[in-house]
Amino acid sequence: MDASNLTDVFQYMQSSADLRHMLMPCSIVQNPTFERPVCVQPDGMLLCQPGPVEPARAWFSARLALEVAALACAAPQDADQNGQKQARTLLAAARVTARAWRLSRFCQTLRPVAPPCTWGDVMAEDAVPSPTQLAACVADVALYVAPALRPAIVDDHALHVWACAVWPGLQPAEWLVMQGGDERLDPARQTGLNRYGCQPFPRYGELAFSSSTASTPTLPAARAIHQASVQLVRHAVDGQEGTACPVQETKAFLASFYHMDGVGRVVLAPSGTDCALAATALMGMVSPHITTILPGVEETGSGVPLATCGRHFACRTARGQDVAKGFPIEGFPQDAEHIALPLRGEGGSRVADEALFAACQQHITRAVQAGRRVLLYVLHVSKTGQLVLPASRVRALCALYPGQVDVLVDACQARLRAEQVRQYVALGWAVMVTGSKFFTGPPFSGALLLPDSWLNRLQQGSLPTGLAAYATRAEWPDMPATRCLPEGMNAGLFLRWSGARAEMAAFAAVPDAQKYARLHQFMVQTKAALVACPFVRLLPSVDLPAPQGAGEWDSLPSIFAFVVLAHGGALDFGQTKHLHRWLLEDLSDRLPAGLSEAEQALAALPCHVGQPVCLTTAQAGAGGLGALRVSASARHVSGTEGAVLAPHHSVARVLDKLGLILRFWPHLVQPATPRGTPVPPAVAACAPGQGRQGISSLALRQS
């Protein structure tokens, strides 16, 4: 045994990135009388032995104790006469810990480490262990808790019956939070990151400017996620599994946050695309012939065009069903079409509002005259921070054909005041929001807010049959048309919204004047850093409309999109995808020897920016150009990352790493590229004044 590798449980809990958000009050006992490295007290206090242990045992002991402590603190005060709830608590903590072990770094290796107990493997399996095995597990876990938390007797048979009823739902927070979405949430085995570059618990030291796409949770959000998970397990211990109460809590929060007049207007959905699918289902209740007009189509979710046509937009639904992407969903209108209207032209130039308005007017007229119901899809704001059609233009389009045009506002970026959302709903427009963009909750936290006219559609009839693969009844208003949906709840969605709620509440607590001041500082300093950088160019943009009141925070741009220049031109979309991934990775062992300590530290720094947006251009070929995005977020205002951000310094560090990647591009693309994977051509950093092909003169103009 390598003594230098030993630690103690107390130190390990304080330093472990995947345990810090679970911390309970703890102290070291110099002369312990308990047998295990840690002992949970009735008030949740953890007493730790000072002796050194191996890291694997320290992690396992700490995780088990933290799970028991959280469940014990969440327990109701009523007396547990026969000790069965105590036995359930210990068993549930053991099951959650065993499952978490399978996800930990000790198992995600070529040579997984066995759990440091006799019951770890059997408790992690899908099959419920035998009554004898369950009782033996409870007896062992009881050694980790004070006598007052130990069951006096254990009814093996009753415990087994209970376990059979709740076993699949006893899961760790870091697993649950990735469920109830589609394959975009699945973590990569090598990195633990999903397709958005996020993980379920905080990634300390990361420079996070990715809120235009998705973000890894902050410490406060991770704590809220864990507490939500504890709440679900506690419900199972108390015999209340499957309750819809947690879902109602989330709806009530959103109704209050957005000044709605009740939870009945809120539909919960995993993603913005799921919200669009829910809207399509509601459109189908008034007409079988639907035309959706999508101005800014390239700057909304990639699955939205499929969802608005009632088709599967991924290979797995939110309820875990494997489906064929692009195929029709049962019960949705068969005669549904979408009309795509791009927001940007050649090389990223912005299409004028007048041109978009005229195109929308033409297509709406054509659809209505053909006897079709129209859904106008309005972006507030787009992937690159643009407002697509102001409200005055939308009202004018609706006035052309009263009662025949519905409006769906995509406010998934959530870069607008709650009062603006309320006004949209008051106009009779449905609004999509998320907690996972500006508010930086975990990805896949969506909601659809319904106006009166849309709610009335649920008074009779039934939602499409195929929607049952995506949603449960608890996520929709309790109305006649929703009772065809299955019972149950989306536990992952509840956990993700719990994290988002923590961020939203922190942001709401900041005075409006400070919101404006901090976002204004971000805007000024970030634009200055980008303009001064010789190898990036900001995309052109149109200013957001000024609200009625002066100094409103949502009048400020908070997404800054830019192309990267190298080798005399702008990087194409494929190259920019490589660049985005490398910014997020630790590259210190992939660059050549001889770098300074500062360069090594820069190479190792995780920098998370928004995923590339593809821009149309003839010169860049079929793939188009790629634009990266640096964005402000609610956490930069509220300080939930630990302190209010100093944007100039942090964005400059991101650009420094970007420059380092451009400098060593050949070293990065060749050695680590798997066989059969196309290798993008090597590029070199562009000096000021070099030619810049593939991007229009308008796009090169600083915005």
N, C-alpha and C positions, 0 to 999 in steps of 0.2 A: 504494500500500500504506500502510495506517495503522500507523505505527511504534508507536503506543501499544498496539496490539493484539498485538504480538509477545511471545514468551516463549522460554524455552529448555526443552529436553527434561527436564533435571533438575528444574527448578521445576515443570513441568507434571505429572510423575509424582507429586511430593509433594502436589500440591494437587487433582488430579482425583479426584472422588468415585468414578468408575467404574474407576479404576486403582489406587487406594490399597491395596486388599486383595491386589493381585498383586505388590507391591513386592519387589524383590530389592536386595541391597547395591549401591550405586552411588556414583560420585564424578565430579567434573568434572576433565577434563584440559585444562590451559591451552594446550598446544601439541600438538594431536592429529595423528596421522599417518593416521588412518582417514578414509574419504570420507563416511560418513553421519553424521547427528547423534548416533548412539549406536553403540557396539560391544560385543558380548557376549563375555565372556572364558570360557575353559573351566570355571572354577569358578562361573560364574553371575554374577560381578561385571559391572556395566554401567558402561562408561566413556562419559561424555557430553561433547560439545563445548559450550563456553560461549556460542556465538553465538546470536543471536535467530532464531527461526523462527515461521511462522504457527501458530496453535493447531491447525489441522487436521493439518498436517505433524507437529507435536509429538506429538499424540495417536497418529497412525498409527505413527510411528517408535517411540514408547515402547511401544505395545501389541505391535508385532511383536517388539521386543527382549525384552520380558517373556515372551512366549510361547516364544521360542527358549530363553531362559535357563532357564525352568521345565522344558522338555523335556530340555535338556542335563543339568540337575542330576538328573533322574529316570532318566537312561540307565544301564543296567547297565555294569559296569566291563570287560566283555569287549571285546577289540579288534575294531574294525570294519575288517576287512581290505580291503574294496573300496570303502569310503566310501558304500555304498548306504544304510545307516541314517542317516548324516549328511545325505544328500540328502533322505531321507524326513522327517527332523526339520525341515529348513528348509522343505520343501514343506508339511508339516502346519502349521507355525507361520504360513506365508503364507495358507493356506486359512482357518485359524481367524481370523486378523486381518481378512481380507477379509470374512468373514461377520459379524464383530463390527462392522466399519465400517458395514454395512448397518443395524445396530441402533443405531448411535451417534447423538448429537444432531446430527451434521453431515449425516446423511441423513434423519432424521425431521423434515424441514421441507418447506415448499412448494417450495423451491428447493434440492434436495440438492446437496451438494458432491461433486465427483468425487474418488476416492481419489488421493492424491499419489504414484502410481506407475503404471507401464505395465501391470501385471498385475492390479490390484485388482478390476476388474469381472469379468474372465473367471474368476478364481479363486473368486469368490463365487457363480457360477452353479451350478445343479443338475447340468448336464452336465459331465463331466470334460473339461478342455482337452486339446488334442493333445499328443503327446510333445514336439514342438518348443516349444510354449508352456510346458509344465511345466519343461523344461530351462532355458528363458530366465528363468523365475521363480526357480528355484534359484540361477542365476548372479547375479541381482540381490540376492537375500536374503543370499547369501554375503558381500556387501560390508558387512553389518551385524554380522558375527561375526569373531572372531580367526582367523588362518590355521589354527590347530589344529582348528577346528570346520568347516572347509570340505572338501567331498569332493574327493579328488584327481581322480576321473573320475566321470561320471554316465552310467549305462546308460539312455538315453532310453526304450527299449522296456520294460525291467524296471520302471522307475519308473512308467510309464503303466499297466502291468498291475497293480501294487500300488495305484495311485490308484483304478483302476476298482473294486477290491475294497472299499475303505474310504471312498470319497468321502462318502457320506451321513452317516457317523458323525463326520467331522472338523468339529466345531461348537464355537463358543465357549460357555463355561460359562453366560453369561447367557441363551443360547437354550436349551441343553439342560435347564436347571433348570426351564424352563416347559413341557417336553414330558412325555409319559407321564401325563397327567391328563385332564381334560376342559376344556370351554370356560371354566370358572371361572378357569383359570390364564392365559387369553389377556390380554395387556396392551392397554389402550386406546391408540390411536395418539396422542392429544393429550397424555396424561399419563405413559404408560409404566407405569401401575399396573394391576394386575388387579382383579377384582371385589371382592377383599378389601381393596383399597387398598395392596397391597404391590408392591415392585419387586425385581429379582433381586440387587441389591447395596445396601450400606447407604445409608440416607437420613439423612445427618448433620444433627443439629439437631432431629430429630423427637422429640416427646414420645410415647413408645410405651406405651400401656396397653391394647392390643388383643388380648392373648393368649387371650381367650375366643373369638376368631374366627381371627385369623392375624396374623403379624408379618413385617416386612421384616428380612432377616438383619442381625446385628451384624457388626462387622469380623472377629472370630474365626470366625464361621460362614461368612462370605463367603470367607475364606482357605481353609477346609476344602472348600468347594464348588469353588473353583478348583483346588485340589490334586487333588480327585477327578476333575475334568475332565481335568487333565493326565495322571492315571493311565490314563484310558481312551484318550487319544490316544497315550500311550506304548505301551500294549498294541498299538495298531494299527501303530505304527512297528516294533515288535518282532515283528509277525506273530502276535499273540495276540488279535486282535479277536474279540469275541463271547464271550470267556471269562466264566464265571459266578463266578470268584473274588471280584470286588468285592462281589457280592450275598451271597456266603457270609460275607464279612467283616462286613457289616451284620447278618446273622442272628446271627453269633457274638457281636457286641457286645450285641444286644438280649437274647439268652439269658443272657449274663453279668449284664447290668444288672438284669434282673428275676428273677435266681436260678433260671432254668430249668435242667433237667438236660441240655440239648443243643439244637443248632440245629434239630433235627427238629420242635420244637413251634412254630416261627415261620413264619407266612405273611406275606409282605410285600404291601402293597396301597397304591395311591396315596392313598386317603382313607378316612375312617371309613365312608363310604357303601359304598366298595368292600369294606371289611371285612365290612359287613353282607351284601353280596351273596355273599361267600365263605362266610359262615355259612349263608346260605340254600341254597347249593349243597350243603353238607355235611348240612343237614337233609333235603334231597331224597333223600339216599342211604339214609335209613332209613324214609321214608314219603312217598307222593305226596300226602298230605292234611296240610297244615300250617296251623296258626293261630298267628300271632305276636301276643302281647299287648304293647302299647306304652304303658306308663304314662309320662306326661311327654312325649307325642309332639311337642308344640309346642316342646320345648326340646332336641330332638336335631336331627341333620341333616335338612334339608328333603327329601332324596331317600331317606331311610331307609324310609318306608312303601312306596315303589315297590320298593326293593331287596329287602325282606323278602317281597315277592310275586313275586320273580323277573322283574322288569320293568326296562327301561332307565330310568335315573334322570337321564340327561342326553342331549344331542343328539350327543355324541361320546364314544366309549369311550377308555379309557386307552391302547389300542393304535392310536388314530387312526381308527377306523371311524365313519362317520356312521350314526346310528341314529335311530329314531323314539321319542322320549321317551314312556314310559308303555306301550309295546308289550311283549309277552312276549319273554323271551330264550329262544332255542332250547335245549331239553333241561332247562329248569328245571321244577319241579312246576307243572302247570297249575291244580291245585286248592290254591292258596296264598292266604290271606287275612290281613289284619291288623286288629286291634281297637285303636282309638286311645282312650286315656284321658288327658284333659288334666290337667296338673299345677296349673294356676292357674284360678281362677274369675273372676267378674266383676271387672274393674278390676285384675287382678293378684293377688287374694287367693289364698293358698296352700291347695290341697286337702290335708286332713289325711291322714297316713299310714294311719290306720284306714280311711278311705273308699277310698283306693287299694287297700289290701289286700283289702277286701271285694269291690270291683269285679273285681280280678284273680282272686280265688277263684271268683267266680260264672262268669266267662268261661272259666276253665280247666276247671271242672267240666262246663260245657256242651260244650266242645270235646272233652274226653276221652270223654264219654258218646256223642258222635257219631262216635267212632272216629278222631279226628284226633290228630296229634302236635303238641305245644305247644312253642313257643319263647317264653320269658319274657325280655323285653328290659329290662335293669336299668341305669339311668343312675347313674354315679358319676364326676363330678357333671354337672348339667345346664348349659344355657347361662347360667342366672342363678345358678349355684353351689349348686344343691340336690342333696342325695342322695335319689334316688327309690327308696324301699323299702330299709331297712337289711338286712344279710345275714341277720339272725335271721328277718325276715319272709319273705325269699326261701326260706330253708331250710324254713320251715313250709309254704309253698305247694308246694314240691317233694315234701314228705313226704305230701301228700294223695294223690298218684298216682305212686308210685315207678316210675322207669324210663320215664315217659311225658311228662315235662316236662324240656326242656333249658333252660339258662340262658346268655344272652349278656350279659356285662357291658360296657356302653359306658363305658370309662374314657378316652375320647379326649381329654378335658380334661387327663388325666395329673396331676391334683391329688391324688395319693395316693402313699404310699411303695411302693417296689418290693416290700417284704415283703407288703403288702396284696394286690398283684397275684398274687404267688406263692400266697398263701393261697386266693384265688379259684380259681386253676387247680387247686390241690390238692383243692378241693371238687368238681371235675368240671365247672366252669363255664368256658366260653371267654371270653376277655377281649380287647377291642379297645383298642389304645393308639395314640397318635400322638406324633410328635416336634415337632409344629407348633402346639400350643396352649400349655400351660404352659411347655414347653421352648423355644418361640419359634424352632424351626427353620423352614425355608421351608414354606409351605402345601402340603398333599398329601404327607405323610409318615406312612403308616399301617402297622399290623401287627396281626395276629390271632394270639393265643397259645392253643394247643390243649391241652386236657386229654387224658388217656388215652382216654376213651370216644370222643371226636371223632377222635383219631388213628387209632383202630382201624377207622374207617369207610373210611379210605384204603387198607386192606390188600387190598381187592378192588373190583371194579366200575370205574366211570369217572366222573369229574366231568362236569357238563353240557357239551355241545358248545359252547354259546354263551359259556361262560366264556373260551374262547380269544380272544374279542374284547377281553378285559379283562386277562388275566394270561398270563405265560409260565411254563414249567416251573421255571425257576431261582428263582422267588419262592415256590414251594410246597415242602413236604417231598418228598424223592425216594422216592415210594412208588407202588405199582402204579396207583392210581386217578388219579394226577397226570400219568401219561406220555402222556395224550391232549393235553396242553397243548403249545403250540408252543415251539420252541427260541428262544434269544435272551435279552435282558435289557432291562429298562426303565431306560435310562441316566439319564433325568430323576429317577426315583425314587431311584436310587443317589446322585445328587448331592444331592438334598434331604435324604436321611437322613444324608449325610456332614455337612451343616451342622447338623442336629439333634444328631448324635452329639457334635459339639464343644460344644454348649450343655449336653447331658446330662452329659458328663464334667466340665465346669466346675462344674456344680451339685453333682455327687456329691462333688467335692473339698472342698466347704464343710462344716465340722463341723456335726453335727445341731443342736447348741445355737445356733449362729449362724444356721442356717436358720430355726429357730423365732423367734429374737429379731428378725431382719430382717423376716420376714413379719408378726410381731405388731406391729412398728412401722408397717409399711405399713397394716395393718388399722386401727389406732387413729387414725393421722393422716389416712388417706383418709376414714374415716367422719366424722371431725371436720370435714373440709373440705366434705363433701357435706351434712352436717346444718346447717352454718352458712350454706350457700348458699340465698338466698330463692327461687330459681326452679328448684330440683330437689327431688325427694322420693324417698327410697330405697324400693325395693319390700320388702314383708315377706318374711322368710325364716325357715327352720327351722335351728337350729344343727346343725352337723355332729356326728356322734357322737364322743365322746371315745375315743381308742384305749386299749389296756391300759396302755401306758407314758405317763407324764406328760410334757408338753412336746413332743409329736410335731407336726411342722410341718403335717401334713395334717389336723389337727383345727381349723385356723384357716380362716375364710372368706377367699378371695382374689379373688372376683368380686363386684363391688358394682354392682347394677343399679338404675337410677333413671329416673323420668319427668321430663320438662321441662315446667315450668309457664309459661304465657304467656297474656295476654289473658283472664285469669280461668279458664283451664282447662288441661288437659294436652295437649301436642301429640299428634296422631294419628300413625299409623305412617308415612304418606306424608310428613308434615312432618318427622318424625324422620329419615327417610332423607336428606332435603335437608340437615338439620342435620349429620348424620354426615359427609356429603361435604364440606361447607363447613369443618368443623373440620380436615379433612385438607389443604385447599387453601390456597394463598397468595391471600388476598383483598385484599391491599394496594392493587391497582389497580381494585378493584370497589366500594370504599367512597367516599363523598363527600369532597371536599377539606375541609381544615381540621382533620383529625385531628392529634393530637400525635404526636411521634416515638415515644413509648411505645405509642400505639394503633396506629400503622403497623406497628411491630415485632410487636405482638400479632396483628394481622390476617395477617401473613405467616407466623406460626409454625405448622408442621404438627403437629396434635394427632391422634393415632391412638387411637381408642377402639373397643370392640367394636361390631359391627354391631347395628342395632336388633332387638329381639325384639318380635314382635307380641303384644299382650295383648288378650284378649277383653273387650269392653265394648259395651253397647247405645248409650250416649250418643255414642261416637266413630264410629258407623256401621260399615259393612261392613269397613273397614280396621282397626279396633281402635286402641288406643293403642300407642305405640312406646316401648320402654325401651332406653336406652343402657347401656353397661357399661364400668366402669373396673376393670382387673384387674392383680393382681401376677403376676409371672412368674419363671422361673428366672434370667433375666438380672438382675433386680432384686436377687436374692440373691447371685449369683456375681460381678456387676460386669463382665460381658462387654461392656456398653455403654461401659465406660471407668471407671466408678466406681459404687459402691453408691448406689442412688437415694435422694434425699431426697424422699419421696413427698408430703409436705404442700405444699411449694413447687410441685412440678410439677403435681399435681392441681389446685391453686389456679389455676395458669396456664391449664390446660384450661378450667376454669370461667369464668375471665376472658374467654377467647375466646368461649366459649358465650354469655356475656352480651353481648359486642360484636355477635355475629351476631343475637341477638334484637333488639337495639337498632336494627340497620340491615336488618332482614329485607326490607322492601319494595325496598331498593336491590339486594338480591341476587337476588330471585326474578324481577324484571321485565326488566331490560336483557339478561341473559344467557340468558333462556329461549328455546329454539328455537320456531319457529312450530309450532303443533299440539300442544305439550306443555302439559298442564294445569298451571296455576300455583296453588300452595297459597295460601290467604288470608294476608294480612299479619298478623303477630302482634307483640305488644309485651311487653317483659319484665314479669313479674308481681311486683308488690310484695307483701311479706309481709302476710298477712291477707285478701287478695282471695279471692273464691270460686274453687273448683277443681272444675269439673264433669268428668265423664268418668273419675273414678278413685275407687275405693271408700274409705271411711273406714279400712278395714284397710290398704289399700295406702298411704295417707298416713301411717300410723304409722311412726315411725323404727324401723328394725330394729337 
